[in-house]
């Protein structure tokens, strides 16, 4: 329990921060209603600013729990566990939630030509970054693992809602997309219950529902990738948007003075090594931002900007290791720099 509390304390400060979060449940009608629990390996906070009902907020967390029990790779007996255990054996019928997440993951795997690949599970388990058993694997171990990674070897059946991994040893890992899907489900749940103003935070996957107040947008801080908690480089003003950040500062291991971050390349088997320190995706759907925030690491700044500019209703903020900030066309209009140690380049 002591280690769990340390993890929770660390995660609360990571990624994005915004000025109004931190309030707790209160009978004072002027204050938001907020609830925090630990799910999906991260701290989950839902804060309601109108229609402040504990029944509604509890319903949102029931959705989080349900999805975790379906697709967590770190829990035994989940639907995803059954799919992986039957790799090379037979198709497995799954629920709508599991099927929808996997199908969307395959769409992004194809869109990014495999730089985002939901079959990266064997590689994630090999490195185990963020877990006590984390290690830097040998080159032979990596080469032996890469043969199990290929999203094209996943077969899905829309009519039967089945998933089949063709090769024994394949493992689907939905860690790069499940939180985004969950944030979208929570947002829809709140909307269905009449909530118009809320902030959803799944360990840095932020969804800003509605407006802070009439004609006032939510102000979301963008994390300084040099810091693990609290400090921002700037902010954006948004409504009804998802804001997802991935960075090399999130989780890493160090060996012989070299840091290895957790964003792994399905092609090389090693963490991506380029100029990017962090990237934030602003999109209508959090599942899109989740997948894209990971996949653009493989592209670098120039191709990453071109790729995001080609995606509808999607913007990005790239931060490099040498403190330069690159903005897509739309993010130039909403991003405000507040940290003098960083420089906007376009």
NORGI-V572459 format. One record per helix or strand. SS is the DSSP state (a for helix, b for strand). FROM is the first residue (numbers start at 1). LEN is the number of residues. If there is no record, write none. Layout:
ss/from/len
SS/FROM/LEN
SS/FROM/LEN
This chain:
ss/from/len
a/2/11
b/17/2
b/33/7
b/42/7
a/54/18
a/79/7
b/92/2
a/96/16
a/121/7
a/139/8
a/151/3
b/154/4
b/162/4
a/178/15
b/198/5
b/205/5
b/213/1
b/216/1
b/218/6
b/232/7
b/241/7
b/252/4
b/258/4
b/264/1
b/271/1
b/276/8
a/286/13
a/300/10
b/314/7
b/324/4
a/331/3
b/335/3
b/343/2
